[in-house]
Amino acid sequence: MQVNQLQYLKEMGVDVWIDRNTPVLNVMDSPAEEKTDNKSDLPKQSSSPELDSLAKKVAVCQQCSLHEGRTQTVFGVGNPNADWLVIGEAPGAEEDRQGEPFVGRAGKLLNSMLRAMGLSREQVYIANILKCRPPNNRDPRPEEVVACESYLRRQIELIQPKIILAVGRIAAQNLLKVDTPIGKMRGNVYQYPDSDLPVVVTYHPAYLLRSPREKRKSWEDLKVAMQIYREDS
Ligand code: URA
């Protein structure tokens, strides 16, 4: 473990107790800085023509009633060639205002989670199950998920990630088409339907803000994801 990774774990709220006699580099089994990304030798791109044209289509979508209340759609952000695709639930108030996923408090924690894994927000791609904000942050309705599903599927086809990190129950259940409680799903490896793309599930950062004691479990999940990524690359 690198010293700055320890710092990010601290930001994430995970206390790492180090024996004074233990070299810092050996304190945990997560050499996340070793193989971080992710085609990093490629020039940084904020989008691709195909993603841009999909984003334009999404921007005018009226497939469900959520379009009536939105300020704007929240398509997704990040590296169009990312190995890591992070999928959350739906935009909140801040995301609806800014047009970018995970920019509020939960987003800050997500950034720390990524940094603890040796990843930056710019290296990964971040998207949501829904592209529009549900009123009062209520759960997405099944018909809204169905209306938005083809957009996410196309994003996955275009980005061709090596692994999906599903954050939160709504993302996990809708991606995998199950109704298993998240406590039972987290830490396991699933496959995105009709593909061999691995999906690892962890708690939503907003939940972790409310239940900081669960951060340690989430870090275990992230280590599982890093392991799978290393094995598959
Ligand atoms: N929560 C999510 O699931 N997605 C966001 O973009 C913001 C908060």
Boltz pocket constraint, residues with backbone or C-beta under 6 A from the ligand:
constraints:
  - pocket:
      binder: B
      contacts: [[A, 88], [A, 89], [A, 90], [A, 91], [A, 92], [A, 95], [A, 100], [A, 101], [A, 102], [A, 103], [A, 106], [A, 127], [A, 128], [A, 167], [A, 206]]
      max_distance: 6.0
